Amino acid sequence: MRNALLATAALLALSGAASAETTVIRRDGPDVVVDRPATESKSVTVRDRGDGCVSKTVRKENDMGDTKTVHKETCD
């Protein structure tokens, strides 16, 4: 009895999947590709504090004006 219920449930699940519709959306017009040169300025600052600790700061800026600064400090 249990196997019959499982088989019926599987058959219903497969019949529902078979009746699903697929929609394809196509856009008219040319593909647009934006090509930006990878120009980037980078500055690195390293400071040795003399007590075994060194700090390093890296600042990057691209031609769009976006900046990213990362600071790391290590001690021996």
Phi and psi in degrees as a GROMACS rama.xvg file:
@    title "Ramachandran Plot"
@    xaxis  label "Phi"
@    yaxis  label "Psi"
@TYPE xy
-65.2226  -41.1144  ARG-2
-63.7885  -36.1099  ASN-3
-66.0726  -39.5864  ALA-4
-66.2057  -41.3385  LEU-5
-65.1735  -40.6494  LEU-6
-65.1809  -39.7561  ALA-7
-65.3765  -42.6031  THR-8
-63.5132  -40.9104  ALA-9
-66.0048  -40.1784  ALA-10
-64.5924  -40.6233  LEU-11
-66.0393  -38.9235  LEU-12
-65.4655  -41.3516  ALA-13
-69.6751  -36.3384  LEU-14
-69.155  -32.2041  SER-15
-68.494  -37.6505  GLY-16
-70.6541  -32.4413  ALA-17
-71.5953  -26.271  ALA-18
-90.3184  3.48257  SER-19
-69.3133  145.592  ALA-20
-100.126  150.292  GLU-21
-114.291  131.034  THR-22
-112.92  128.079  THR-23
-112.918  124.941  VAL-24
-107.275  122.615  ILE-25
-116.791  137.907  ARG-26
-108.103  134.455  ARG-27
-87.1138  141.26  ASP-28
126.663  166.268  GLY-29
-75.4285  152.578  PRO-30
-70.9833  139.417  ASP-31
-107.935  122.989  VAL-32
-121.946  123.496  VAL-33
-101.008  118.46  VAL-34
-107.099  113.726  ASP-35
-113.518  133.917  ARG-36
-68.9072  145.627  PRO-37
-88.8902  66.7456  ALA-38
-94.3785  132.847  THR-39
-149.763  135.492  GLU-40
-103.457  146.932  SER-41
-139.673  133.719  LYS-42
-127.755  137.081  SER-43
-123.124  128.825  VAL-44
-121.566  124.391  THR-45
-119.823  128.463  VAL-46
-124.789  126.766  ARG-47
-102.206  114.372  ASP-48
-79.934  -9.94584  ARG-49
92.4203  -15.103  GLY-50
-103.044  20.5244  ASP-51
94.3452  -1.34502  GLY-52
-104.879  138.579  CYS-53
-128.137  131.238  VAL-54
-113.479  142.291  SER-55
-132.426  128.238  LYS-56
-121.302  127.245  THR-57
-118.931  126.529  VAL-58
-122.923  125.49  ARG-59
-118.813  141.115  LYS-60
-137.002  130.426  GLU-61
-95.1858  179.105  ASN-62
-71.3173  -12.9458  ASP-63
-85.6234  -6.40666  MET-64
93.423  1.82312  GLY-65
-75.6373  134.999  ASP-66
-122.092  153.241  THR-67
-142.245  129.048  LYS-68
-122.784  131.605  THR-69
-125.309  130.978  VAL-70
-120.151  132.101  HIS-71
-134.93  136.381  LYS-72
-129.124  130.656  GLU-73
-126.144  142.913  THR-74
-128.537  136.838  CYS-75
